[in-house]
Amino acid sequence: MPRDVPIRTEMIRLGQLLKLAGVAQDGGEAKALLAAGAVAVNGEPEARRGRQLHDGDEVVVGGDVLRVTTG
């Protein structure tokens, strides 16, 4: 079951989302997760920390499923 991660703007970058959700402590940890191939966005592997995410996008990191929500 996805865990909603609310954001205040229309868009958030993947590295920021990982920190906001508590999956990564800092940008270095987020970068390491992405480099290890441990992150997927909407079912596709993703390695770009700057990937833009919008309302409804789902990010899978290990056993965590995060869903971006606005509002």
Legacy VTK file of the C-alpha trace (Angstrom):
# vtk DataFile Version 3.0
C-alpha trace
ASCII
DATASET POLYDATA
POINTS 71 float
0.000 0.000 0.000
1.530 3.356 -1.009
2.377 5.948 1.613
1.273 9.430 0.553
3.950 12.123 0.679
2.294 15.544 0.432
4.155 18.374 -1.296
3.281 22.085 -1.345
4.188 22.809 -4.952
3.276 21.243 -8.300
6.622 19.459 -8.597
9.393 17.981 -6.436
12.717 16.493 -7.466
13.364 12.844 -6.681
16.289 13.531 -4.335
14.169 15.997 -2.369
11.305 13.508 -2.109
13.598 10.802 -0.741
14.755 13.196 1.984
11.241 14.509 2.707
9.904 10.957 3.108
12.775 10.032 5.435
14.157 7.379 3.095
17.472 9.255 2.761
19.093 11.375 5.456
20.811 13.707 2.977
21.612 14.228 -0.684
24.613 11.908 -0.539
22.498 9.037 0.717
19.855 9.730 -1.940
22.566 9.714 -4.614
23.897 6.377 -3.338
20.422 4.782 -3.430
19.928 5.969 -6.998
23.393 4.811 -8.105
22.725 1.359 -6.615
19.604 1.000 -8.758
17.389 0.805 -5.670
14.798 3.335 -6.892
11.973 3.032 -9.427
9.531 5.741 -10.536
6.180 4.634 -11.920
7.558 1.119 -12.401
10.715 2.158 -14.262
14.249 2.172 -12.771
15.471 5.714 -12.128
18.979 6.981 -11.417
18.502 10.758 -11.822
18.294 12.639 -8.538
16.829 15.647 -10.368
13.921 13.706 -11.930
10.775 15.807 -11.617
7.850 14.207 -9.835
4.239 15.357 -9.917
0.954 14.516 -8.214
0.224 10.784 -8.474
3.761 9.629 -9.279
4.832 6.535 -7.335
8.370 5.894 -6.142
9.508 2.470 -4.936
12.595 2.280 -2.716
13.261 -1.151 -1.281
9.985 -2.149 0.380
8.647 1.421 0.550
6.102 2.706 -1.950
5.742 6.490 -1.878
3.011 8.400 -3.740
3.393 12.125 -4.434
0.290 14.121 -3.483
-0.412 17.840 -3.752
-2.805 19.940 -1.784
LINES 1 72
71 0 1 2 3 4 5 6 7 8 9 10 11 12 13 14 15 16 17 18 19 20 21 22 23 24 25 26 27 28 29 30 31 32 33 34 35 36 37 38 39 40 41 42 43 44 45 46 47 48 49 50 51 52 53 54 55 56 57 58 59 60 61 62 63 64 65 66 67 68 69 70
